[in-house]
Every structure is written in structure tokens, then in C-alpha cells.
Amino acid sequence: MAAAILAIAALAALELLSRSDAASLYSRRLALATVEAERILAESAELVKEQRTAAKRETLDSSIAAEALNGCTAVVREYRENMSVTDRSGAVMRVPVIRLTAEIADPDGNALVSLERVVPTAAAEDVP
């Protein structure tokens, strides 16, 4: 009887250890995906400043990103818009910007992280 109880306890401990490893891998992948998305946004912002398109889709591998992100997909989207900004005097100004969004998804297509950055593309204009 005692052996059966010990066997059940050992199986429960192994299951807990397995779940802990899976959670640890997910946390590591999430942290690395955030760093990778920041890197991609920085590169994309430079492309926008050079007046080149930043939109892209790529599959990450160990030559581009950390091994934990192998097989993940990175997508950068760009949206042109005007942002209204109020200056110190209270005047409203319109600033043309490109809003960049970087999304990293795991190999199954589940979203890991989505980050955004706004890049001004021209000088501000007064709003009449």
C-alpha cells in the first residue's frame, strides 16, 4: 500500500516538474521575443528614416534570433497617419508619422508579443 502511495506521489512530482519546465521555456521564449521585437522595431525605424518600406514577414531561425525563437514568425506592419500634438503654448500641431507594429508568433501561430513604435516622417504643421 505504501509503495502505491509513493508511486502516485512520484508521478505527481514528475508531472509538476514537467509543467514547470514548460512554463520556464514559455517565459524564456516570451522574454526573448520581446527583445527580438524591439530589435526589429529599431531596424524598421531606421528604414523609415531612410524613406524605405519597413513592412516585412520572416521566419526566425538561430542565425537571426535566439534558439528558443527558432521557427517563430516575425511580422512588421507600417501604417501612415497624422498625429496631433499640443506644444507648450497650447497650439495643436499635426505630425505625419508611421506607426510600426512588430509581432512575434510561435510556430503554431500563437501570438507571443506585439510592440509598437511611432516614427515621425516630416516636420510638424500648425492645425488651423
C-alpha positions as CSV (number, residue, x, y, z in Angstrom):
1,M,0.0,0.0,0.0
2,A,2.8,2.4,0.9
3,A,4.6,1.6,-2.4
4,A,1.4,2.6,-4.3
5,I,1.1,5.9,-2.5
6,L,4.8,6.7,-3.0
7,A,4.5,5.8,-6.7
8,I,1.5,8.2,-7.1
9,A,3.4,10.9,-5.3
10,A,6.4,10.4,-7.5
11,L,4.2,10.6,-10.7
12,A,2.6,13.8,-9.4
13,A,6.1,15.3,-8.7
14,L,7.2,14.4,-12.2
15,E,4.1,16.0,-13.7
16,L,4.7,19.1,-11.7
17,L,8.4,19.2,-12.8
18,S,7.3,18.8,-16.4
19,R,4.8,21.7,-16.2
20,S,7.5,23.8,-14.5
21,D,9.9,23.2,-17.4
22,A,7.2,24.1,-19.9
23,A,6.4,27.3,-18.1
24,S,10.0,28.2,-17.9
25,L,10.5,27.6,-21.6
26,Y,7.4,29.8,-22.4
27,S,8.7,32.6,-20.1
28,R,12.1,32.5,-21.7
29,R,10.6,32.5,-25.2
30,L,8.4,35.4,-24.2
31,A,11.3,37.4,-22.9
32,L,13.4,36.7,-26.0
33,A,10.5,37.5,-28.3
34,T,10.2,40.9,-26.6
35,V,13.9,41.6,-27.1
36,E,13.7,40.4,-30.8
37,A,10.6,42.6,-31.4
38,E,12.5,45.7,-30.0
39,R,15.5,44.9,-32.3
40,I,13.2,44.5,-35.3
41,L,11.4,47.8,-34.5
42,A,14.8,49.6,-34.2
43,E,15.8,48.3,-37.6
44,S,12.4,49.2,-39.1
45,A,12.6,52.8,-37.7
46,E,15.9,53.2,-39.4
47,L,14.4,52.0,-42.7
48,V,11.6,54.5,-42.3
49,K,14.1,57.3,-41.7
50,E,15.8,56.3,-44.9
51,Q,12.4,56.6,-46.6
52,R,12.3,52.8,-47.3
53,T,9.5,50.4,-46.6
54,A,9.7,48.6,-43.3
55,A,6.9,46.1,-43.7
56,K,8.2,42.5,-43.8
57,R,7.5,38.9,-42.7
58,E,10.2,36.5,-41.8
59,T,10.6,33.1,-40.1
60,L,13.2,33.3,-37.3
61,D,16.0,30.8,-37.0
62,S,19.1,30.6,-34.8
63,S,21.1,32.7,-37.3
64,I,18.8,35.6,-36.8
65,A,17.5,35.2,-33.2
66,A,17.9,33.1,-30.1
67,E,17.4,29.3,-30.4
68,A,14.2,29.5,-28.3
69,L,12.6,31.5,-31.1
70,N,13.6,29.0,-33.8
71,G,10.6,28.6,-36.2
72,C,8.7,31.7,-34.8
73,T,7.4,34.3,-37.2
74,A,8.1,38.0,-37.1
75,V,5.8,40.4,-38.9
76,V,6.3,44.2,-39.2
77,R,3.4,46.3,-40.4
78,E,3.5,50.0,-41.1
79,Y,0.6,52.5,-41.0
80,R,0.8,56.1,-42.2
81,E,-1.2,58.6,-40.1
82,N,-1.2,62.1,-38.7
83,M,-0.8,62.5,-35.0
84,S,-2.0,65.7,-33.2
85,V,0.4,67.1,-30.7
86,T,0.0,70.1,-28.4
87,D,3.0,72.3,-27.9
88,R,3.9,74.3,-24.7
89,S,1.8,77.3,-25.8
90,G,-1.3,75.1,-26.3
91,A,-1.2,75.2,-30.1
92,V,-2.2,72.0,-31.8
93,M,0.2,70.7,-34.4
94,R,-0.2,67.8,-36.8
95,V,2.8,65.5,-37.3
96,P,2.9,62.9,-40.1
97,V,4.1,59.6,-38.6
98,I,4.5,56.0,-39.5
99,R,3.2,53.6,-36.8
100,L,5.3,50.4,-36.8
101,T,4.0,47.3,-35.2
102,A,6.2,44.2,-34.7
103,E,4.5,40.9,-33.8
104,I,6.2,37.7,-33.0
105,A,4.2,34.4,-33.1
106,D,5.3,30.9,-32.1
107,P,5.5,28.1,-34.8
108,D,1.8,27.3,-34.2
109,G,0.8,30.8,-34.9
110,N,0.0,31.8,-31.3
111,A,1.0,35.4,-30.6
112,L,3.9,35.8,-28.2
113,V,4.4,39.6,-28.3
114,S,3.2,42.7,-30.1
115,L,5.1,46.0,-29.8
116,E,4.6,49.4,-31.4
117,R,6.7,52.4,-32.2
118,V,5.8,55.7,-33.8
119,V,8.3,57.4,-36.2
120,P,7.9,61.0,-37.3
121,T,8.3,61.3,-41.1
122,A,8.2,65.1,-41.6
123,A,8.1,68.4,-39.7
124,A,5.1,69.4,-37.7
125,E,2.4,71.6,-39.2
126,D,0.1,74.0,-37.4
127,V,-3.5,73.0,-37.4
128,P,-5.8,75.9,-38.5
